[in-house]
Amino acid sequence: MRSSFATREGAQLLRTPSLRRQAARRRLAAVCGVLALALASGLIGSLTTKGHESRSPETGPFSYFPYQ
């Protein structure tokens, strides 16, 4: 006698991905997230800067003290 749960028609269930595939998918999602964040921050940074300054910022031991 055939089981009532055995079906021969319709969509069959997919196998669950292995732990190795799940870990690879998580790793890929994390790498893509980091790259997307880096790209977005670079884009925002390039849009918010004021043109190209001809003068580089002054740095040194006395750069915190304004003169005159």
N, CA and C of each residue as an Amber inpcrd file, in Angstrom:
protein
   204
   0.8380000  -1.1750000   0.0000000   0.0000000   0.0000000   0.0000000
   0.8910000   1.2500000   0.0000000   0.5530000   2.1970000  -0.8520000
   1.3270000   3.4280000  -0.9620000   1.0110000   4.3810000   0.1670000
   2.0280000   5.1140000   0.6060000   1.8360000   6.0980000   1.6660000
   1.0610000   7.2980000   1.1170000   0.2320000   7.8690000   1.9450000
  -0.5330000   9.0390000   1.5160000   0.3490000  10.2810000   1.4420000
   1.5340000  10.2280000   2.0650000   2.4370000  11.3690000   2.0430000
   3.3230000  11.3930000   0.7950000   3.4460000  10.2910000   0.1220000
   4.2740000  10.2270000  -1.0790000   3.4860000  10.8010000  -2.2480000
   4.0060000  11.8500000  -2.8310000   3.3400000  12.4770000  -3.9750000
   4.2020000  12.2850000  -5.1990000   3.5880000  12.1010000  -6.2990000
   4.3110000  11.9370000  -7.5530000   4.1510000  13.1620000  -8.4550000
   3.3240000  14.0870000  -8.0780000   3.1030000  15.2530000  -8.9200000
   3.3050000  16.5220000  -8.1030000   3.5720000  17.5950000  -8.7900000
   3.7920000  18.8640000  -8.1060000   5.2770000  19.1170000  -7.8800000
   5.5740000  20.2460000  -7.2740000   6.9550000  20.6460000  -7.0340000
   7.5570000  19.8210000  -5.9110000   8.7810000  19.4250000  -6.0950000
   9.4690000  18.6920000  -5.0460000  10.2610000  19.6680000  -4.1960000
  10.4620000  19.2970000  -2.9550000  11.2110000  20.1510000  -2.0420000
  12.6890000  20.1390000  -2.4100000  13.3330000  21.2690000  -2.1940000
  14.7590000  21.3600000  -2.4580000  15.5360000  20.8720000  -1.2420000
  16.7290000  20.3970000  -1.5040000  17.5610000  19.9590000  -0.3910000
  18.0740000  21.1650000   0.3700000  18.2350000  21.0040000   1.6580000
  18.7980000  22.0700000   2.4800000  20.2690000  22.2250000   2.1420000
  20.7530000  23.4690000   1.9850000  22.1790000  23.6510000   1.6830000
  23.0410000  23.1140000   2.8240000  24.2020000  22.6210000   2.4740000
  25.1040000  22.0790000   3.4870000  25.6680000  23.2080000   4.3420000
  26.2530000  22.8400000   5.4490000  26.8370000  23.8480000   6.3390000
  27.9590000  24.6050000   5.6390000  28.6940000  23.9240000   4.7860000
  29.7740000  24.5640000   4.0540000  29.2260000  25.6140000   3.0960000
  28.1260000  25.2990000   2.4160000  27.5210000  26.2770000   1.4950000
  26.9110000  27.4520000   2.2660000  26.3130000  27.1810000   3.4160000
  25.7500000  28.2620000   4.2170000  26.8460000  29.2010000   4.7090000
  27.9790000  28.6340000   5.1340000  29.0950000  29.4650000   5.5950000
  29.6520000  30.2910000   4.4430000  29.7560000  29.6960000   3.2620000
  30.2520000  30.4370000   2.1040000  29.2900000  31.5600000   1.7350000
  28.0110000  31.3150000   1.8420000  27.0260000  32.3480000   1.5310000
  27.1080000  33.4940000   2.5350000  27.2810000  33.1600000   3.8170000
  27.4200000  34.1980000   4.8390000  28.6940000  35.0140000   4.6090000
  29.7810000  34.3330000   4.2710000  31.0440000  35.0150000   4.0170000
  30.9240000  35.9570000   2.8240000  30.2860000  35.4840000   1.7760000
  30.0800000  36.3140000   0.5890000  29.2010000  37.5210000   0.9180000
  28.1640000  37.3210000   1.7180000  27.2940000  38.4340000   2.0990000
  28.0610000  39.4630000   2.9280000  28.9380000  39.0060000   3.8220000
  29.7200000  39.9330000   4.6410000  30.7030000  40.7200000   3.7820000
  31.3740000  40.0560000   2.8540000  32.3280000  40.7440000   1.9720000
  31.6030000  41.7480000   1.0960000  30.4630000  41.3710000   0.5520000
  29.6890000  42.3030000  -0.2840000  29.1940000  43.4900000   0.5360000
  28.8100000  43.2580000   1.7760000  28.3740000  44.3500000   2.6430000
  29.4920000  45.3350000   2.9240000  30.6960000  44.8260000   3.1950000
  31.8410000  45.6940000   3.4490000  32.1960000  46.4910000   2.1940000
  32.1930000  45.8370000   1.0400000  32.4960000  46.5420000  -0.2100000
  31.4510000  47.6060000  -0.5260000  30.1850000  47.3030000  -0.2830000
  29.1270000  48.2790000  -0.5360000  29.2690000  49.4800000   0.3990000
  29.6230000  49.2310000   1.6500000  29.8180000  50.3250000   2.5950000
  31.0070000  51.1910000   2.1880000  32.0910000  50.5550000   1.7490000
  33.2640000  51.3070000   1.3060000  32.9400000  52.1420000   0.0700000
  32.2130000  51.5670000  -0.8530000  31.8350000  52.2980000  -2.0630000
  30.9260000  53.4730000  -1.7310000  29.9510000  53.2560000  -0.8650000
  29.0300000  54.3290000  -0.4950000  29.7570000  55.4500000   0.2410000
  30.6580000  55.1020000   1.1570000  31.3690000  56.1440000   1.8920000
  32.3250000  56.9040000   0.9780000  32.9490000  56.2180000   0.0220000
  33.8020000  56.9030000  -0.9400000  33.0140000  57.8540000  -1.8190000
  31.8420000  57.4250000  -2.2280000  30.9900000  58.2780000  -3.0600000
  30.5270000  59.5060000  -2.2880000  30.1070000  59.3070000  -1.0550000
  29.6720000  60.4380000  -0.2330000  30.8450000  61.3710000   0.0410000
  32.0130000  60.8100000   0.3150000  33.1960000  61.6330000   0.5610000
  33.5940000  62.4490000  -0.6520000  33.4840000  61.8550000  -1.8400000
  33.8470000  62.6050000  -3.0450000  32.8320000  63.6850000  -3.3710000
  31.5980000  63.4840000  -2.9820000  30.5730000  64.4960000  -3.2530000
  30.6110000  65.6370000  -2.2510000  31.1200000  65.3960000  -1.0490000
  31.0850000  66.4320000  -0.0190000  32.3570000  67.2560000   0.0560000
  33.4230000  66.8830000  -0.6410000  34.6460000  67.6770000  -0.5780000
  34.5200000  68.9080000  -1.4550000  35.1950000  69.9590000  -1.0650000
  35.1880000  71.2000000  -1.8370000  36.3090000  71.1420000  -2.8520000
  36.0450000  70.9570000  -4.0690000  37.0480000  71.0190000  -5.1370000
  38.4390000  70.5570000  -4.7270000  39.3730000  70.7520000  -5.5880000
  40.7510000  70.3820000  -5.2950000  41.4780000  71.5840000  -4.7210000
  41.9140000  71.4520000  -3.5170000  42.6690000  72.5200000  -2.8670000
  44.1080000  72.4570000  -3.3720000  44.6590000  73.6010000  -3.7400000
  46.0300000  73.6170000  -4.2420000  47.0230000  73.4780000  -3.0970000
  46.5980000  73.8550000  -1.9180000  47.4830000  73.8360000  -0.7630000
  47.1720000  72.6270000   0.1080000  48.1730000  71.8970000   0.5000000
  47.9330000  70.7640000   1.3860000  47.8010000  71.2840000   2.8160000
  47.0770000  70.5960000   3.6550000  46.8930000  71.0730000   5.0320000
  48.2190000  71.0770000   5.7800000  48.3730000  72.0740000   6.6320000
  49.5960000  72.1700000   7.4040000  49.5370000  71.2070000   8.5770000
  50.5640000  70.4370000   8.7000000  50.6740000  69.5420000   9.8450000
  52.0470000  69.7240000  10.4480000  52.1350000  69.5540000  11.7140000
  53.4080000  69.7120000  12.3950000  53.1640000  69.9220000  13.8730000
  54.2170000  70.1300000  14.6160000  54.0550000  70.2500000  16.0680000
  53.3240000  71.5140000  16.4890000  53.3450000  72.5720000  15.6630000
  52.7040000  73.8260000  16.0320000  51.4890000  74.1440000  15.1790000
  50.9380000  73.1560000  14.5220000  49.8160000  73.4250000  13.6250000
  48.5200000  73.6960000  14.3990000  48.4780000  73.3900000  15.6910000
  47.2610000  73.6210000  16.4660000  47.1760000  75.0720000  16.9440000
  48.2850000  75.8070000  16.9210000  48.3050000  77.1570000  17.4120000
  48.2180000  78.1250000  16.2350000  47.1430000  78.9160000  16.1680000
  47.0460000  79.8780000  15.0700000  48.0420000  81.0150000  15.2820000
  48.6520000  81.4710000  14.2080000  49.5790000  82.5970000  14.3220000
  48.9530000  83.7980000  13.6730000  48.9380000  84.8800000  14.4060000
  48.3440000  86.1750000  14.0810000  46.9560000  86.0140000  13.6960000
